């Protein structure tokens, strides 16, 4: 499948997702939620293409593709193959789930701290999986507690970072991990993507697999950022959009900056 063309995943299950996260949390029991999503947690539903993930997380497409599908490179006249780092939740159709997005988000934090090669990243993730006994450790809530120290330990051993570098890793991770919300099961349910250069604070844009088919939206209004961009292109003003949805002009501007960055 071409990365640029999404294929709808589980349409019958996803057709009923136009509910607000808090409403679903308070009014639906766990068995009811399980019925809607075909027995799977909403974070596990494959919905995004590799290109979607790259645009949403402001990462190079080639990087995300290498993490998800592996990579073959020519080095010193020989072809070297690097295995994938992320296990896509729908490998046959090369579709990613929300928890895959979260894993890529965390890996991008690691890459910002140190330019770690794919084999070393893969070894660290395997180390985490073995120690934490989790299938997708980078998407787990345990990464916020005991897992964070394991992550630092694994990269400290593999990267052999300097003392200053070791101090840098938890600082970067803390900022990126703070952008992820988990439910009572420890599964990821919200991700606040980075918009612009601010990596320290959450913004107005959120991705929630239970709302708007998991598309980026304004947190305060549950309107997709794409819909806002479309309305602006139809000659509606930022002021009018803010008034229509009862949000600030700053929130509308952030949503539009996010869409411009996705389109770049």
KEGU-193734 format. One record per residue (C-alpha): z, x, y. Coordinates in steps of 0.05 Angstrom, whole numbers, m for minus. Each point is the difference from the previous one (the first is absolute). Layout:
BEGIN
w|u|v
Z|X|Y
...
***
This chain:
BEGIN
w|u|v
0|0|0
m16|24|70
64|15|38
m25|m37|61
m8|m68|m32
63|m36|m20
2|m44|m61
50|m58|3
57|10|m48
36|m57|m35
m29|m54|47
39|m57|m31
65|36|9
m17|26|70
m26|m66|27
71|m24|13
24|61|38
m5|m29|69
76|m7|6
48|39|41
40|52|m37
69|m26|23
m19|m71|m20
m20|22|m69
63|42|m8
47|m57|19
m34|m60|m32
m28|27|m64
37|23|m61
m21|63|m37
m33|m40|m56
m41|m40|51
m25|64|33
m16|27|m69
m43|m61|m15
m40|7|64
m16|73|m14
m17|m8|m73
64|33|m24
m8|62|44
37|20|62
m44|m11|62
1|75|15
m36|12|m66
m61|m45|14
m63|43|8
m31|m21|66
m23|61|39
m59|47|m7
9|74|10
m35|m7|66
48|m56|21
59|45|m15
m30|59|39
m13|m44|61
68|m35|m1
39|65|m7
m45|40|47
m17|52|m53
m67|33|m17
m38|m39|m52
m14|63|m41
75|15|m3
20|m69|m25
m58|0|m50
22|67|m28
72|m24|m7
m22|m63|m37
m61|22|m39
8|75|m7
m48|52|26
m49|52|m24
m12|60|45
m44|62|m4
43|63|6
m27|70|m11
m60|m26|m37
41|m44|m47
14|m74|1
74|m17|0
26|m70|m14
64|m26|30
31|m62|m31
22|m60|42
69|m3|31
5|m76|9
m11|m48|m59
m38|m59|28
26|m67|m24
m71|m20|m17
m34|64|m22
m61|m34|m30
m20|m32|66
31|57|42
43|m49|38
68|18|28
63|m42|6
50|m2|56
46|48|m37
m59|48|m5
m6|m4|76
74|18|5
m10|59|m47
m57|26|42
41|m10|63
57|43|m29
m49|53|m25
m29|4|70
70|16|25
5|57|m50
m67|26|23
23|m1|72
61|41|m18
m39|52|m41
m73|7|m18
13|m6|m74
m57|5|m50
m15|m59|m46
25|36|m63
66|13|34
5|m71|26
m14|m26|m70
53|45|m30
52|m24|49
m17|m73|m12
4|12|m76
68|34|11
24|m61|39
m25|m48|m53
35|39|m55
65|6|37
2|m71|28
m31|m34|m61
m47|m40|45
m74|m14|m8
m13|3|76
58|40|29
m31|9|69
m1|m75|10
71|m12|m24
61|m16|42
36|55|m39
m40|50|40
43|m19|60
64|21|m37
4|48|m59
m75|7|m3
m6|32|69
42|60|m22
m41|5|m64
m64|0|41
26|55|45
24|39|m61
m67|m6|m35
m40|23|60
50|54|16
m13|29|m69
m74|m10|m2
m18|18|72
54|53|9
8|m22|72
37|40|53
68|m23|24
m31|m33|61
m52|m33|m43
52|m29|m46
34|m31|61
m66|m29|22
m13|m39|m64
58|m49|4
m14|m12|74
m72|m19|m13
18|m40|m62
55|m38|37
m50|m24|52
m51|m21|m51
50|m32|m49
31|m40|57
m66|m36|6
7|m31|m70
41|m62|m17
20|m15|m72
24|m64|m32
63|m10|m43
m38|26|m61
m16|65|36
m74|m16|5
m37|12|67
m15|m62|40
m17|24|71
m33|61|29
m4|14|75
m62|44|8
m4|54|52
m37|m20|63
m17|57|47
42|63|0
69|m33|m7
27|14|m69
73|m10|20
6|m75|9
m26|m64|m31
m52|m38|40
m26|m70|6
m50|5|m58
23|m11|m71
m32|m4|m69
33|m50|m47
m32|m16|m68
28|m71|3
m31|m19|67
m73|m6|23
m26|28|m66
36|66|15
m42|13|62
31|35|61
30|m50|48
47|m8|59
71|m1|m27
22|m53|50
m58|m48|m6
m31|8|m70
m70|5|30
m45|54|m29
m19|58|45
m73|m11|m20
3|m72|25
28|23|66
m55|53|7
m53|m53|m16
27|m47|54
0|57|50
m72|14|m17
m14|m74|14
21|13|73
71|m25|m5
48|40|43
62|37|m24
41|m45|46
m28|m63|m32
11|25|m70
72|18|16
12|m69|29
m33|m35|m60
44|35|m51
63|6|41
3|75|m3
m1|55|52
m64|32|26
27|67|m26
0|m28|m72
m72|m24|8
m20|68|27
33|35|m59
m37|m44|m49
m66|15|35
15|75|m1
13|m5|m74
m67|m35|m11
m37|51|42
31|56|m40
m20|m35|m65
m72|m7|24
m5|73|21
***
